[in-house]
Amino acid sequence: MFSLIFDLHYLAKRGDQLKVTLTAKVKILPTPEQMEGLLQTSRAYRRASNFVSHLVFEKKILSVTMLHTMVYRELRAILSLRSQMAQSVIRTVVAKYKSLISSDHPWTRVNFKKPEYDLVWHRDYSLSKLTFSVNTLDGRIKVPYETKGMESYFDGSWVFGTAKLVYKRGKYFLHIPMSKEVDETAWEAIHQVVGIDLGINFVATSYDTQGKSIFYPGRPIKNKRSQFKRLRKTLQQVRTASSRQKLKRIGNRENRWMTDVNHRISKALVHRYDPNTLFVVEDLTGVRKATECVRIQDRYEMVSWSFYQLRKMIEYKANQRGARVIAVDPRYTSQTCPKCRHKEKANRDRKKHRFCCIQCGYRSNDDRVAAMNLQRIGNEYIAEVVV
């Protein structure tokens, strides 16, 4: 099994190129003996991580060099870690604490609960087209993995980073970050602008330069998530060990399903147009506060909607094709008439999803109107940057 599980980072531009990074989830197929070796290694890595975490919490030390001097020999002697594993443990713990600090979290002790293992490319692991070679407590082992979908990542243009070996539901998965530099389309070459409105009634509504609109229905998705919500409520009322286990499985299943839906929608949107396209999406930062104002019975579907994930998928898929993406302020895009530019709250009927300009009388779907305004903003943006 191969899938992209975490999509996209924009990194520093180099000339006319963007560095795209995405993370792949690969299922590996160890024998029972290899499985036992991996379990022992990942559990030892977890114990070592908690040992170092306790020291970091007590001493408030975040220097990798100082921690290496203090704990390296103990990690090697007591927990039998190999040299690179001991160094990776220290870096993993320090990175976790620094991440918490940068997020303004209070200084609390970090506990590592899952048997995971961070792997440095070419030191702890390597990949061929057939096998995954990984460092364990007993030395290196070569494990087959499911190669379907991985072929294009061995063409020499992708660079692999520090991976994570994850144990989940009796299976092992390898999460690999992959980076590649892609050419960026010049603004002068853009000949297509597509506005994309994100919402609940329609997951995405697009409007392009040719005046064509595409609606991606959101009602079936909302109904499906409501079913998950009702099932979780029923299981929460049971309060047994088996119901708690099933709750966890359902949560993971819903997340995987929603991620797959967003992948398919973003792929359909991006691949409909050629690389010389500008996609204009909404910057929905802070949308959670606005959606918390809805009725309690509708709040879960609104608050938990994965707008950000869908936007990031559109961005990385577009950039892989050489297209461009900009995120703009979505305010008033559903209240502004795309014909006469009259802006008024009364133009829009939110309950019926209708738009009717009280000045010129233009009528349409409110999501389509928002996509039209986003497309117009994209045209104006290009006019400004192309001098």
C-alpha positions in Angstrom: 0.0 0.0 0.0 1.3 3.4 -0.9 -0.4 6.7 -0.2 0.4 10.3 0.3 -0.6 11.2 3.8 0.6 14.7 4.5 0.8 17.1 1.8 2.8 20.0 1.1 5.3 22.4 2.2 6.5 25.3 0.2 10.2 25.7 0.8 12.6 28.5 -0.3 12.5 29.4 -3.9 15.6 28.9 -6.0 15.4 31.0 -9.0 12.3 29.9 -10.9 11.8 26.7 -8.9 9.9 25.6 -5.9 10.9 22.8 -3.6 7.9 20.5 -2.9 7.9 18.2 0.0 5.3 15.5 0.7 5.2 12.4 2.9 4.4 8.9 1.7 3.0 6.1 3.7 4.4 2.7 2.6 3.4 -0.6 4.0 6.3 -3.0 4.7 6.0 -6.8 4.8 8.4 -8.3 7.4 8.6 -12.0 8.2 7.5 -13.0 11.8 11.2 -13.0 12.8 11.8 -9.5 11.3 8.6 -8.3 12.9 9.9 -9.3 16.3 13.2 -7.5 15.6 11.5 -4.4 14.6 9.2 -4.4 17.6 12.2 -4.8 20.0 14.0 -2.0 18.3 11.1 0.4 18.2 10.3 -0.4 21.9 13.9 0.2 22.9 13.8 3.5 20.9 10.6 4.5 22.9 12.2 3.7 26.2 15.3 5.7 25.3 13.1 8.6 24.2 11.3 8.7 27.5 14.6 8.4 29.4 16.0 11.4 27.6 12.6 13.3 27.8 12.7 12.9 31.6 16.2 14.4 31.7 15.2 17.3 29.4 12.2 18.1 31.5 14.2 18.0 34.7 17.2 19.9 33.5 15.6 22.2 30.9 18.4 21.4 28.5 17.7 21.6 24.7 21.2 21.5 23.5 21.9 18.3 21.4 25.6 18.5 22.1 25.1 18.7 25.9 22.6 15.9 26.0 24.9 13.8 23.8 27.7 14.2 26.4 25.3 13.3 29.3 23.3 10.3 27.9 25.0 8.8 24.9 27.0 6.2 26.7 24.0 5.2 28.9 21.8 4.8 25.8 24.5 2.5 24.2 25.3 0.5 27.3 22.0 0.2 29.2 19.5 0.1 26.3 21.8 -1.5 23.8 21.1 1.1 21.2 23.3 1.3 18.1 25.3 4.5 17.6 23.0 6.2 15.1 19.9 5.2 17.1 21.3 6.9 20.2 21.9 10.1 18.3 18.5 10.0 16.6 16.8 9.6 20.0 18.4 12.8 21.3 17.4 14.7 18.2 13.8 13.4 18.3 13.3 14.4 21.9 14.8 17.9 21.4 12.7 18.5 18.3 9.6 17.5 20.1 10.2 19.9 23.0 11.2 22.8 20.6 8.0 22.2 18.7 5.9 22.5 21.9 7.8 25.7 22.9 7.3 27.3 19.5 3.6 26.5 19.8 3.4 28.5 23.1 2.6 25.3 25.1 3.5 25.3 28.8 6.7 23.4 29.7 5.4 19.9 30.3 7.0 16.5 30.2 6.7 14.7 26.8 5.8 11.0 27.0 6.4 8.8 24.0 3.7 6.1 24.1 3.8 4.6 20.6 6.6 2.2 19.4 8.0 4.4 16.7 11.5 4.8 15.3 13.0 7.8 13.5 15.3 6.7 10.6 18.0 8.8 9.0 18.3 8.4 5.2 21.4 6.3 4.2 22.3 5.7 7.9 19.3 4.0 9.4 17.5 3.1 6.2 17.7 2.9 2.5 15.3 1.8 -0.3 15.7 -0.1 -3.5 12.9 -0.9 -5.9 12.2 -4.2 -4.1 13.4 -3.9 -0.4 13.6 -1.6 2.5 16.9 -1.9 4.4 16.6 -0.8 8.1 19.0 -0.7 11.1 17.8 -2.8 14.1 19.3 -3.8 17.5 20.6 -7.0 15.8 22.0 -5.3 12.7 20.5 -4.5 9.3 17.6 -6.4 7.8 16.0 -6.2 4.4 12.2 -6.1 4.3 10.0 -6.3 1.2 7.4 -3.5 0.8 4.5 -2.9 -1.5 6.0 -1.0 -4.4 2.7 -0.2 -6.2 2.6 3.6 -6.7 6.3 4.1 -5.7 7.8 3.7 -9.2 7.9 7.4 -10.1 9.8 8.2 -6.9 12.9 6.3 -8.0 13.6 8.3 -11.1 16.4 10.2 -9.3 14.6 13.5 -9.0 13.2 12.9 -5.5 15.3 13.3 -2.4 14.3 11.2 0.7 14.5 12.6 4.2 14.4 11.3 7.8 11.6 8.8 7.9 9.5 7.4 10.7 8.7 3.7 11.2 5.2 3.4 12.7 3.5 0.3 14.2 -0.2 0.3 13.9 -2.8 -2.4 14.2 -0.3 -5.2 14.0 1.4 -3.8 10.8 4.4 -1.6 10.1 4.3 1.5 7.9 7.2 3.7 6.8 6.4 7.4 6.6 8.9 8.9 4.2 9.3 12.7 3.5 10.2 13.2 -0.2 11.4 16.5 -1.8 11.6 17.6 -5.3 12.3 20.9 -7.1 9.6 21.8 -9.7 9.6 24.5 -12.3 7.4 27.5 -11.5 5.3 28.9 -14.3 6.1 32.5 -15.2 3.2 35.0 -14.5 3.4 36.1 -18.1 2.6 32.5 -19.2 -0.6 32.2 -17.2 -3.6 32.1 -19.6 -6.2 30.5 -17.3 -7.5 31.7 -13.9 -9.7 29.4 -11.8 -11.5 30.6 -8.6 -12.2 27.9 -6.1 -14.8 28.5 -3.3 -14.7 26.0 -0.4 -17.9 25.2 1.6 -20.2 22.7 3.2 -23.1 22.5 0.8 -20.6 22.2 -2.0 -17.1 21.1 -1.0 -15.6 23.0 -3.8 -17.1 25.3 -6.5 -14.9 26.4 -9.4 -15.2 29.1 -12.0 -12.7 29.5 -14.8 -11.8 31.9 -17.6 -14.2 30.3 -20.0 -17.1 31.0 -17.6 -17.6 27.3 -16.8 -18.6 26.3 -13.3 -18.1 22.9 -11.6 -19.8 21.9 -8.3 -18.5 19.2 -6.1 -21.5 18.2 -3.8 -20.9 18.3 -0.1 -24.2 17.0 1.2 -23.3 13.3 0.9 -20.1 14.0 2.8 -21.9 15.9 5.5 -24.4 13.0 5.9 -21.6 10.4 6.1 -19.9 12.4 8.9 -23.2 12.7 10.7 -23.5 8.9 10.7 -20.0 8.7 12.2 -21.0 11.2 14.8 -24.2 9.3 15.8 -22.3 6.0 16.0 -19.6 7.6 18.2 -22.3 9.0 20.5 -23.9 5.5 20.9 -20.5 3.9 21.7 -19.6 6.6 24.2 -22.8 5.9 26.1 -21.9 2.2 26.4 -18.6 2.9 28.3 -16.9 -0.5 27.9 -13.4 -1.4 26.9 -14.6 -2.8 23.6 -16.6 0.3 22.8 -13.6 2.5 23.5 -11.5 0.4 21.1 -14.2 0.6 18.5 -14.4 4.4 19.0 -10.7 4.7 18.2 -11.0 2.6 15.1 -14.0 4.6 13.9 -12.1 7.9 14.4 -9.2 6.6 12.3 -11.5 5.3 9.6 -13.3 8.6 9.3 -10.0 10.5 9.0 -8.8 8.2 6.3 -12.0 8.4 4.4 -12.1 12.2 4.5 -8.5 12.4 3.4 -9.3 10.2 0.4 -12.2 12.4 -0.5 -10.1 15.5 -0.4 -7.4 13.7 -2.5 -9.9 12.9 -5.2 -11.5 16.3 -5.3 -8.2 18.2 -5.4 -6.9 15.8 -8.1 -10.0 16.4 -10.2 -9.8 20.1 -9.9 -6.1 20.4 -10.7 -5.9 17.9 -13.5 -8.8 19.5 -15.3 -6.5 22.4 -16.3 -3.0 22.6 -17.9 0.1 23.9 -16.1 -0.3 27.5 -17.2 -3.1 28.0 -14.7 -3.5 30.2 -11.6 -5.8 28.7 -8.9 -7.3 31.2 -6.5 -8.3 29.6 -3.2 -9.7 31.1 0.0 -7.5 31.7 3.0 -9.8 30.3 5.7 -7.6 31.0 8.6 -9.8 31.5 11.7 -12.8 29.9 10.1 -13.2 27.7 13.2 -14.3 30.6 15.3 -17.0 31.6 12.8 -18.4 28.0 12.4 -18.6 27.6 16.2 -21.6 30.1 16.1 -23.8 27.6 14.3 -26.5 25.4 15.9 -25.2 22.7 18.3 -26.6 19.9 16.2 -24.7 21.1 13.1 -21.5 22.2 14.9 -19.5 19.0 14.5 -19.8 18.9 10.8 -19.0 22.6 10.5 -16.1 22.8 12.9 -14.4 19.6 11.9 -14.6 20.3 8.2 -11.1 19.8 6.6 -10.9 23.1 4.6 -7.2 23.5 5.3 -6.3 20.0 4.2 -8.2 20.3 0.9 -6.5 23.7 0.3 -3.0 22.3 0.9 -3.7 19.3 -1.4 -4.8 21.7 -4.2 -1.6 23.7 -3.6 0.8 20.8 -3.8 -0.9 19.0 -6.7 -1.0 22.3 -8.6 2.7 23.0 -7.9 3.7 19.5 -9.0 2.2 20.3 -12.4 3.9 23.7 -12.6 0.7 25.7 -11.9 0.4 28.5 -9.5 -1.8 29.0 -6.4 -2.6 32.1 -4.3 -4.8 32.3 -1.2 -6.8 35.4 -0.7 -9.1 36.9 1.9 -12.6 35.4 1.4 -14.6 38.2 3.0 -17.5 39.5 1.1 -16.9 37.2 -1.9 -20.4 35.7 -1.5 -22.0 39.1 -1.0 -20.4 41.0 -3.9 -22.1 41.1 -7.2 -19.7 39.8 -9.9 -21.4 42.0 -12.5 -21.9 45.4 -11.0 -19.6 44.9 -7.9 -22.3 46.0 -5.5 -21.5 44.7 -2.1 -24.3 44.1 0.5 -25.2 41.4 3.0 -28.8 41.4 1.7 -27.5 40.2 -1.7 -27.1 36.7 -0.3 -29.7 34.2 1.1 -27.6 31.9 3.2 -30.3 29.4 4.0 -31.4 28.9 0.4 -27.8 29.3 -1.0 -29.1 32.0 -3.4 -27.6 35.2 -4.6 -29.7 38.1 -5.9 -28.1 41.5 -6.4 -30.5 44.2 -5.1 -28.9 46.7 -7.4 -28.7 45.1 -10.8 -30.8 42.0 -10.2 -28.1 39.4 -11.1 -29.1 35.9 -9.8 -27.0 32.8 -9.2 -25.9 30.3 -6.6 -24.0 32.0 -3.8 -21.0 29.6 -4.0 -20.7 30.1 -7.7 -20.8 33.9 -7.1 -17.9 33.5 -4.6 -15.9 31.5 -7.1 -16.6 34.1 -9.8 -15.3 36.8 -7.4 -12.2 34.8 -6.6 -11.5 34.3 -10.3 -11.8 38.1 -10.7 -9.4 38.7 -7.9 -6.9 36.4 -9.6 -7.2 38.3 -12.9 -6.5 41.6 -11.0 -3.6 40.0 -9.2 -2.0 39.0 -12.5 -2.5 42.5 -13.9 -0.6 43.9 -11.0 2.4 41.5 -11.1 2.8 41.5 -14.8 4.1 44.9 -15.7 
